[in-house]
Amino acid sequence: MNAFLGFILKEFRHILRDRRTLAILFGLPIVQLLLFGYAIRNELTSAEIAVWDQARTAESRAAIARLEAGGYFRVMGRVDSETQVDHLFRRGVVRQVVVFPTDGPRVHLITDGSDPNMARLLQRYTMGVLSDVEPGKDVRTTYLYNPGLKSANLFVPGLMAVILMLVSTLMTSISLTREKETGTLETLLASPLAPAQIIWGKVLPYLLVSFVNVGTVLVIARAVFGVPFNGSVALFIFVSLLYAFTALALGMLISTVARTQQTAMMLSLGGLLLPTILLSGFIYPISNMPDILQAISHVIPARWYMVANRAILLKGAGLADIGREVLILAGMTALFLTVSIRRFPIRLD
């Protein structure tokens, strides 16, 4: 019995001495609780909308004032043409345009249906605000890009981002750490190859595999789930490969930090899975999150790919519409690769 108690005490001392174990046991649950508690919100806060006041009556001005003062919406501007409405939606500037037509007592809500959950929430909140100002007002709703509000049109493009990020990052991070553990990295260092060439040699084969994955996912999305494809196939493949390259570069960066395959796997899965799912807009709108989480979401590559991905597939967006997202992904890729190359010889001394 004494031996058994001594064994238990030894295990406790081992846990308390191992900082990584303590971080996993106590830190990870706290991080998960905070992320889920703050990121998962069903209420509407600061949703981006625009207003088209064709009627220009006292009632329409009162309704617009109520929309601006309610705290649920952030009015991004006024529009006066269908071209402006289309431009705002394609660039993802607004989620809804509230139109006050001249022909009859009707309010027309034009809502971005690419996120069905957000579209329903917007409609409910907008109608609630308008009913306080103009009781009995006839409200008509049009859902763009996803008229049937099919959930697959939201989740399938999001899953592309999650799958490409996790698979690409995990494979590349493990690849180099495996070389470290087996000792074959010394052979590579003794070869005429420069560190940059070794890293490129590790990345490019997985980039080809990612290309196959992109094609497979796209075919399944169309054939099985019926996800529409309204944009350019070439642009979609280009953006997807850029995003896969970003994930591969991130995986190489992780491999320069991790000493073992187990550590690389923990960093790739544990450090990326929750942020990619919760802070990328995959399920929950980023605009509903606290400011600190919205700020953190800017460094999540999946956030920018998801915006571009859905815009191409559902909205038929062109390169000009997603230029910001493409530049951000390209900048992240350059940063990850540069840091990986600079850290590579230092980590191997």
N, C-alpha and C positions, 0 to 999 in steps of 0.2 A: 504493500500500500504506500509506504514511504517512497519507494522508487517511482511509483506512478505519479504521486504528487510532485516529486522532484522533476519528473519529465514535463508535467504541465507547467510548472514554474519556469523551466528552461525555455519552453515555447513562448511564454509570455515575455520573457526577457529578450528573446530573439525578435519578437514583433516590435517591442518598444525601441530596440536598437536600430532596426531597419527603417530608415526614413521613407523609402519608397513604399514599403508595406503600410506604414502609418498613413501616408498620403492617400493610398488606395482605400484603406479601411475607413478613414474619417473624412478625407478631403473630397473624394468622389461623390459620396452621398449628399454632401452639402452643396456641391456644384450642381448636381442633378436636381436637387430640390429647388435651388434658386432659378435655374434655367427653366424648368417646367413651370414653376410658380409664376414667373414673370412673363415668359414667352407665350404660354397658352392662355389667351384671353379671348373671350367670346363677345365682349362689348366693343363698341365702335369708338375710336378716338382719332381725331385729326385725319379723317379720310379725305383724299384729294378730289375735289370736284371743280367744275366750271359752270358758269351760268350763261344762258342765252335768253335775254329778255326781249322777246319780239313784241310783247303786248305793251310794255312801258306804261303800266297803270299803277295806281296807288297800291292796289292789292299785290301786284307782282313785286313792287319795291319792298313792301312789308314782308313778303315771303322770303325775299333774298336777304333782307336784314336779319330775319330770324334764323336762316341757315348759317349766316356768318357768325351770329352771336351764340349759337347753341352749344358750341364746344365739341360737337361731333364731327364737324367738317372743317376742312381748310380750303377756302375758295381760292383757286390758283389763278383766276382771271375771268374775264368776260369774253365771249365769242360772239361773232355775228355772221358766221357762214358755216356751211357743212364742211368746207375744206379745212377750216380751223379745227372743227370737231374731230375730223379724221386724223389730222396731224397730231393733236394732243393724245388721242388714244393709241396711235401707232408708236409714239415715243414713250408711252407709259407715264405721261405727266399727270393724267387724271384717271380716276376710276369711274366717274359718272359725270354726265352733263345734264343739268336741270334746265329744261326749255319751257318758257311761258309763251305759247303761241298766241297769235292774234285772232285766230278763227275759233271762237267759242271758249267757254270756261274750262279749259283742259290744261293740265300740266303733263308734259311729256318727259319721262325719265329715260335717258339713253345711258345704259350701264354696260361696262366691260364685263362680259360673261366668262372670260377666260379663267377667272377664279370664282366658281359657282357659290362657294360659301360666303365670300365677300360680297358678291352681287346680291344675294338674298338679304344679307345684313344691311347693305346700303339701301335697298328698296324699303325695308321695314322702318329704318330710322328716318329716311327722307319723308315717307308718307306720314309718319308720326309727327314730324315737325310741321309739315304742310297742313295737316288736319287741324292743328291748333290755330293756325293763322286763317285758313280758308276751309271751314267745315263743309263737307259735302262736295268738295272739289273733285272733279273727275280726273283721275291720274292714270295715264297710259304708260306702259313700260316696254322698252325695247332692249333686248339683250344682244350685244354685238359679239361676234367671233365664236360664240357658243350658245346659240339660241335655246337649245334644249337643256342647258346647264348640266351637261354630262360631267360627272366627277372624273372620268378617265382622262378628259382633256386637261385637267389640272394635275392629276397625280402621275400620269405616264411621262410627260416631259420632265417633271420633277425627279422621277425615279432615274431618268437618264443621267441627270446631274449627280445624284447620289452614287449610282453604280460606277460611273466613270471615275469619280473622285476616289472612292474607296478602293476599287480594284487597281487602278493605275498607281495610286500612292502606295498601297500596301505592297504590290509586287516589286516596285523599284526600291523601296526602302529595305525590303528583305534581301534583295539581290546583292547589294554591296555589303551588307552586314554578314551575309553568308560567306562572302569572300574573306572577310576578316576572320571569321570563326574557323574556317577550314585552312587558313594560311595561304591560300592561293593569291591573295592580294599582293604579297611580297613578290610573287612572280610577275604580276602585272607592273609593279613599280620598277622592277629590274629591266623591263622591256623598254624599247625606244619610245613607247607611247607617253605623251604628256598627260597630266591629270585631267585636263579639259577633254582630251581625246578618249580617255577611259570613261569619263562621265557620259560623253555623247554616245559612245559605244554601248553603254548600258541603257540609255534612254531610247535611242532610235528603234531597236527591235520592239520594245513595248509600245512605241508610237504606232507601228504597223499593226500590232495586235489591237490597239485602241480603235484604229480605223475599221477593222473587221467588226469590233463590238458596236461601233456607231451604226454601221450598216445593218447589223442583225437587230439591234434595238429598234431602229427605224422601221424595218420591215414588220416586226412583230407589232409595233404600235399601230401601224396602218391596217394590217391584216386581221389582227385579233381584237384590238380595242377600238378600231375605227377612228383613231385620232386624225383629224384633217391635216392636210399639208398644203397651206395656201401660199407659201413663200418659195424662195429659190432653193433647190436641192444643193447646188454648189455652195451657196452661202451657208446653209445649215451644216454641211460637211466641214467647211472651213472653220466655222466658229466652234464646232464640236471638237475638231482636232486641236485647235488652239487651247481649248479648255482641258483636253486630255494632256496636252503638253504642259500646261500649268500644273496639273496633278502629278505628272511624272517628275517635273522639276522639284515640286514640294517633297515627293518621295525621296529624291536624291538628297535634298537638304536634311531630311530626317535621318537618312543613312549615315551622314557625316557626323551626326550627334550621337546616335545609338551605337553601342558597342556589341550588342548581341541581337539575334533575330527576334528574341522574345521582347526585348525593349522596343525594337522597331515596330513590331506588331502592336504593342500596347499604345505607342504614340500614334500610329496610323489609325487604329480602330477607336481607341478610347479618346484620343484627342481630337478626332475629326468627325466621328459618327454623330454625336449629339449636336455639336455646332452646325454641321451641314444640314441636319434635318430640321432643327429648331430655329436657326438664325438665318436661313437662306430664303425664307418665304415659300418653302416647299409645302407646308401645311398651314401655317399661321401667318397672317399679314404682318410685315415688319412695321408698318405704320402704327399698329396697335401696341407695340412693345414700348417699354420705358426707353428714355433717351440713351441710357448707357448701353443697352442691348442693341439699339439701332446703330450706335457708333461702332460697336464690336462687329456687327454684321457686315460692315464695309470691308473687312479684311477676310471675309469668307468668299473664296472664289466661286463657290456654287451659286451664291446670290446673283452675281453678274451674268453667269451663264444661263441661269434659269430665266432671267428677264429676256435675254436675247433669244433663247430657245423657244419660249412661248410666243414671243413676238413674231418670229419667223413662221412657226408652225400654224398658229391660230390667226394672226393678224396680217400675214403676208408682208411683214416689214422688210425693208431693204437695208443695205449697209449704212446709209445715212441715218436711219432711225435708231440703229443700235451701235453707232460709232463710239459712244462713251463706254459701253460695256466691252467692246472689242479692245479699246485702248487700255482699259484697266486690266483685263486679262493678259494682254501682251506685256504690260508693265510688271505685273506679278511674276510672269514667267521669267522675264529678264532678271528680276531681282533674285528669285530663288536659284536660278542657274549661276548667277554671278557669285552669290554667297557660297553655294555648294563648291564651285571651282576653287574659290579662295580658301575655304576651310579644308578642302580635301588633303593637300600635302601636310597641313598642320596637324590634322587628326591622325595621320599615319606615321609621324615621326616616332 
